[in-house]
Amino acid sequence: MDNSVLDLVKGVPNILGQIYSDLAQPSVKAVGQALGTVFEFSTSFLLPVKLLNEKFKLNFKKRITEYEQKLEAIPEDKRCEVHPQVGTPIIEKLSYTTNDDIADLFTTLLANASNVDMVNTAHPSFVTMIERLSPDEARIIKYLKEKDDIQYCDFRGNALKGDGYNTIMEHVNLIPQEVHLSFPNNVNAYLANLVSLGILFDMDGSYIIDQTIYNKIKAVYGFERLKTQFVPNVYKELVTNDSFYKVTDFGKLFIQACIK
């Protein structure tokens, strides 16, 4: 490694100096104070060298600016230095994250790790969890901020003879109607991923007594139309299995830490 590269990785000011023209700005100084140790550890993946790439630098500056704005919203006496176990992998991910929905989760987690009142929510595992989310799943996470559950229905056709049944529609829910998804047909795969991450738990077999949402799901997905279409020629009757996904306590902590 030549001396010019070695000079680049020798200190925090070099990183901020590559993306800010005025290091004396109070907001920039606040970023340096919060991320000082993080930036020192970040030299291990040669962030300053990557910043020589103009496209890379523009994206990284955008993300740091978004974090800076969230940091400014924290009272000065409540700000703290970010622990490198949380901050270093976030900075690495932000350096190449181009999707705004995913970046917002990262910068919010970083801001909460900078807040003495919220730092307890910034679990290190949340960094890799965000990395495993698609942009659509990030939007579902935001949708869940004020919710405890996601209700769903299975549409089942009971066999003309015997006790067997066929599932006509599985786990249909209102998320495609209430959340802007790029790929709404993938909603069940998204929910399965959130289950695998421990954010949701499928309460299959349990149901919520209030039928309001279940009735709305049946209306949206044409349950009565399907009954007319299939009963009694194909199935003896059409029924629904009503249940829900529960937001876990761990999921609530994740949402609290990553959603502003």
C-alpha positions as CSV (number, residue, x, y, z in Angstrom):
1,M,0.0,0.0,0.0
2,D,1.5,3.3,-1.0
3,N,1.9,6.3,1.3
4,S,-1.0,8.3,-0.2
5,V,-3.4,5.5,0.7
6,L,-1.9,5.1,4.2
7,D,-2.5,8.8,4.8
8,L,-6.2,8.4,3.9
9,V,-6.8,5.8,6.6
10,K,-5.1,7.7,9.4
11,G,-8.0,9.4,11.2
12,V,-11.6,10.4,11.6
13,P,-11.2,13.9,10.1
14,N,-10.1,12.4,6.8
15,I,-13.4,10.6,6.5
16,L,-15.6,13.6,7.3
17,G,-13.3,15.9,5.4
18,Q,-14.0,13.9,2.2
19,I,-17.7,14.5,2.4
20,Y,-18.0,17.9,4.2
21,S,-16.3,21.1,3.1
22,D,-16.7,22.7,6.6
23,L,-15.7,20.5,9.5
24,A,-16.4,23.3,12.0
25,Q,-20.2,23.2,11.5
26,P,-21.9,22.2,14.7
27,S,-23.9,19.4,13.0
28,V,-20.7,18.0,11.5
29,K,-18.9,18.1,14.8
30,A,-21.8,16.3,16.4
31,V,-21.5,13.5,13.8
32,G,-17.8,13.3,14.5
33,Q,-18.3,13.1,18.2
34,A,-21.0,10.4,17.9
35,L,-19.1,8.3,15.4
36,G,-15.5,9.0,16.3
37,T,-14.7,5.5,17.5
38,V,-16.8,4.0,14.8
39,F,-14.9,5.8,12.0
40,E,-11.6,4.7,13.6
41,F,-12.7,1.1,13.3
42,S,-14.1,1.7,9.8
43,T,-10.6,2.1,8.5
44,S,-10.4,-1.7,8.7
45,F,-12.5,-1.9,5.5
46,L,-10.8,1.1,3.9
47,L,-13.8,3.4,3.8
48,P,-11.6,6.4,3.1
49,V,-10.2,4.7,0.0
50,K,-13.7,3.8,-1.2
51,L,-14.7,7.5,-0.8
52,L,-12.3,8.3,-3.7
53,N,-15.0,6.9,-6.0
54,E,-17.3,9.9,-6.7
55,K,-20.5,7.8,-7.0
56,F,-19.8,6.0,-3.8
57,K,-19.0,9.3,-2.0
58,L,-22.3,10.9,-3.1
59,N,-24.3,7.9,-1.8
60,F,-22.4,7.8,1.5
61,K,-22.8,11.6,2.0
62,K,-26.5,11.3,1.4
63,R,-26.8,8.6,4.1
64,I,-24.6,10.5,6.6
65,T,-26.6,13.6,6.0
66,E,-29.8,11.7,6.8
67,Y,-28.2,10.4,10.0
68,E,-27.0,14.0,10.8
69,Q,-30.6,15.3,10.6
70,K,-31.8,12.6,13.0
71,L,-28.9,13.3,15.3
72,E,-29.8,17.0,15.4
73,A,-33.3,16.1,16.6
74,I,-31.8,14.5,19.8
75,P,-31.1,17.0,22.6
76,E,-27.4,17.7,22.9
77,D,-27.3,16.4,26.5
78,K,-28.9,13.1,25.4
79,R,-26.3,12.3,22.7
80,C,-23.7,9.7,23.2
81,E,-20.9,8.0,21.3
82,V,-22.0,5.0,19.3
83,H,-20.6,1.7,20.3
84,P,-18.5,0.3,17.4
85,Q,-20.1,-3.1,17.7
86,V,-23.3,-1.5,16.4
87,G,-22.0,1.5,14.5
88,T,-19.2,0.0,12.5
89,P,-21.3,-2.5,10.6
90,I,-24.0,0.1,10.0
91,I,-21.5,2.5,8.5
92,E,-20.3,-0.3,6.3
93,K,-23.8,-1.1,5.1
94,L,-24.7,2.5,4.6
95,S,-21.7,3.0,2.4
96,Y,-23.4,0.9,-0.4
97,T,-27.1,1.0,0.5
98,T,-28.9,2.8,-2.3
99,N,-32.5,2.0,-1.3
100,D,-34.1,4.7,0.8
101,D,-36.4,2.4,2.8
102,I,-33.5,0.2,3.9
103,A,-31.2,3.1,4.6
104,D,-33.9,4.8,6.8
105,L,-33.9,1.7,9.0
106,F,-30.1,1.8,9.3
107,T,-29.9,5.6,10.0
108,T,-32.7,5.4,12.6
109,L,-30.9,2.5,14.4
110,L,-27.7,4.5,14.3
111,A,-29.5,7.6,15.7
112,N,-31.0,5.6,18.5
113,A,-27.6,4.1,19.3
114,S,-26.5,7.8,19.7
115,N,-29.3,8.6,22.2
116,V,-28.8,7.8,25.9
117,D,-32.5,7.2,26.2
118,M,-32.7,4.8,23.3
119,V,-29.3,3.1,23.2
120,N,-30.7,0.1,25.1
121,T,-32.9,-0.7,22.1
122,A,-30.0,-0.8,19.6
123,H,-29.3,-4.5,19.6
124,P,-26.3,-5.5,17.5
125,S,-28.3,-8.3,15.8
126,F,-30.6,-5.7,14.3
127,V,-27.9,-4.7,11.8
128,T,-27.9,-8.1,10.1
129,M,-31.7,-8.3,10.4
130,I,-32.1,-5.1,8.3
131,E,-29.7,-6.5,5.8
132,R,-32.0,-9.5,5.3
133,L,-35.0,-7.3,4.5
134,S,-36.2,-6.3,1.1
135,P,-37.5,-2.8,0.5
136,D,-41.1,-4.1,0.5
137,E,-40.4,-5.7,3.9
138,A,-39.0,-2.5,5.2
139,R,-42.3,-0.8,4.4
140,I,-44.2,-3.6,6.2
141,I,-42.0,-3.0,9.2
142,K,-43.0,0.7,9.2
143,Y,-46.7,-0.3,8.8
144,L,-46.3,-2.5,12.0
145,K,-45.1,0.4,14.2
146,E,-48.5,1.0,15.8
147,K,-49.8,-2.6,15.4
148,D,-49.8,-5.7,17.5
149,D,-50.9,-8.2,14.8
150,I,-51.7,-8.9,11.1
151,Q,-55.0,-10.7,10.6
152,Y,-55.4,-13.2,7.8
153,C,-57.8,-15.8,6.4
154,D,-57.4,-19.1,4.7
155,F,-60.2,-19.9,2.2
156,R,-61.0,-23.6,2.2
157,G,-63.3,-25.8,0.1
158,N,-64.6,-28.8,2.0
159,A,-64.8,-31.9,-0.2
160,L,-68.1,-33.1,-1.5
161,K,-67.5,-36.5,0.2
162,G,-65.5,-37.2,3.3
163,D,-63.7,-34.8,5.6
164,G,-61.0,-33.5,3.2
165,Y,-60.5,-30.0,2.1
166,N,-58.5,-27.9,-0.4
167,T,-57.0,-24.5,0.4
168,I,-58.1,-22.1,-2.3
169,M,-56.4,-19.0,-0.9
170,E,-53.9,-19.0,1.9
171,H,-53.1,-16.4,4.5
172,V,-54.8,-13.6,2.5
173,N,-54.5,-10.2,4.4
174,L,-54.9,-6.5,3.9
175,I,-51.2,-5.6,3.6
176,P,-51.3,-5.3,-0.3
177,Q,-54.2,-2.8,0.1
178,E,-52.7,-0.8,3.0
179,V,-49.0,-0.8,2.2
180,H,-47.4,0.3,-1.1
181,L,-45.5,-2.8,-2.3
182,S,-43.5,-3.2,-5.4
183,F,-44.3,-6.9,-5.6
184,P,-47.7,-7.4,-3.7
185,N,-47.9,-11.0,-4.8
186,N,-44.9,-11.8,-2.6
187,V,-46.6,-10.7,0.6
188,N,-46.8,-14.2,2.1
189,A,-43.1,-14.7,1.4
190,Y,-42.3,-11.4,3.1
191,L,-44.4,-12.4,6.1
192,A,-42.6,-15.8,6.3
193,N,-39.3,-14.0,6.3
194,L,-40.4,-11.7,9.1
195,V,-41.4,-14.9,11.0
196,S,-38.0,-16.4,10.4
197,L,-36.4,-13.2,11.8
198,G,-38.4,-13.5,15.0
199,I,-40.3,-10.3,14.3
200,L,-43.7,-12.0,13.8
201,F,-45.2,-15.3,15.1
202,D,-47.9,-17.2,13.2
203,M,-50.7,-17.8,15.6
204,D,-52.2,-20.5,13.3
205,G,-55.3,-21.9,15.0
206,S,-56.0,-18.8,17.1
207,Y,-58.2,-16.0,16.1
208,I,-59.3,-12.5,17.1
209,I,-62.8,-12.3,18.4
210,D,-63.6,-9.0,16.6
211,Q,-64.6,-10.0,13.1
212,T,-64.3,-6.6,11.5
213,I,-61.0,-7.2,9.7
214,Y,-61.8,-10.8,8.8
215,N,-65.0,-9.6,7.2
216,K,-63.1,-6.9,5.2
217,I,-60.6,-9.5,4.0
218,K,-63.4,-11.7,2.8
219,A,-64.9,-8.8,0.9
220,V,-61.6,-7.7,-0.6
221,Y,-60.8,-11.2,-1.9
222,G,-64.3,-12.1,-3.0
223,F,-65.2,-14.9,-0.6
224,E,-68.9,-14.8,-1.5
225,R,-68.1,-14.8,-5.2
226,L,-66.0,-17.9,-4.7
227,K,-68.8,-19.6,-2.9
228,T,-71.1,-19.0,-5.8
229,Q,-68.4,-20.3,-8.2
230,F,-67.5,-23.5,-6.4
231,V,-70.5,-24.5,-4.2
232,P,-72.2,-27.0,-4.6
233,N,-70.6,-28.3,-7.8
234,V,-67.0,-28.5,-6.7
235,Y,-67.1,-28.3,-3.0
236,K,-69.7,-29.0,-0.3
237,E,-69.1,-25.7,1.3
238,L,-66.5,-22.9,1.4
239,V,-65.2,-21.9,4.9
240,T,-62.5,-19.6,6.3
241,N,-59.8,-20.4,8.8
242,D,-59.3,-17.0,10.6
243,S,-56.0,-16.4,12.4
244,F,-53.3,-13.8,12.7
245,Y,-49.5,-13.0,12.9
246,K,-48.5,-11.6,16.3
247,V,-45.7,-9.0,16.6
248,T,-43.3,-10.6,19.1
249,D,-41.7,-8.7,22.0
250,F,-38.4,-9.0,20.1
251,G,-40.1,-7.6,17.0
252,K,-41.5,-4.7,18.9
253,L,-38.0,-3.9,20.2
254,F,-36.7,-4.1,16.6
255,I,-39.4,-1.8,15.3
256,Q,-38.8,0.7,18.2
257,A,-35.1,0.8,17.4
258,C,-35.4,1.0,13.6
259,I,-38.5,3.1,13.0
260,K,-38.3,6.8,13.8
